[in-house]
């Protein structure tokens, strides 16, 4: 059975359905696309599906793009999602304002398909690199925790194991034959074998 490839996802928030259709056509083959025609719905979908990137129009009735961006950045659940403004406002001041408020990028309409793809790809690369770094850190912390546990467990077990070995040796001095002696020999051999294993484990965790 082939493994399904999990696509990165994009949320498009725009009150113009033609823009949603056009952007979906551009990004649909490469990404899972969600869409909303107003700010409140966009925020709701962002919280439900946690898209990797949001494409957000600025000028929308009711709740504009700046207000949507502010809500997304306010919530711990969505604040790390990169937001790219896609707007007809081609103005340096507006672009500077958007970036200052937390937008990750700025695309002006009419948009060029290749530019949209590249801007989204750039954000996806950053996201995927961050995921790899986080996964590596988690794996390293997990590995360290396992070694810490094994080391502590080995140290804790050494004292009773040494006691078992020592007491077995003392008992063997008074039981030199018979079935009891055989039992003591079995305990002695097994405890020494376990003690050797614990020492090897300690050497590994302390290297």
Secondary structure as GFF3:
##gff-version 3
##sequence-region A 1 207
A	DSSP	beta_strand	9	13	.	.	.	ID=ss1
A	DSSP	alpha_helix	17	27	.	.	.	ID=ss2
A	DSSP	beta_strand	32	36	.	.	.	ID=ss3
A	DSSP	alpha_helix	39	49	.	.	.	ID=ss4
A	DSSP	beta_strand	53	56	.	.	.	ID=ss5
A	DSSP	alpha_helix	65	74	.	.	.	ID=ss6
A	DSSP	beta_strand	82	87	.	.	.	ID=ss7
A	DSSP	alpha_helix	92	100	.	.	.	ID=ss8
A	DSSP	beta_strand	105	108	.	.	.	ID=ss9
A	DSSP	alpha_helix	113	174	.	.	.	ID=ss10
A	DSSP	alpha_helix	178	206	.	.	.	ID=ss11
###
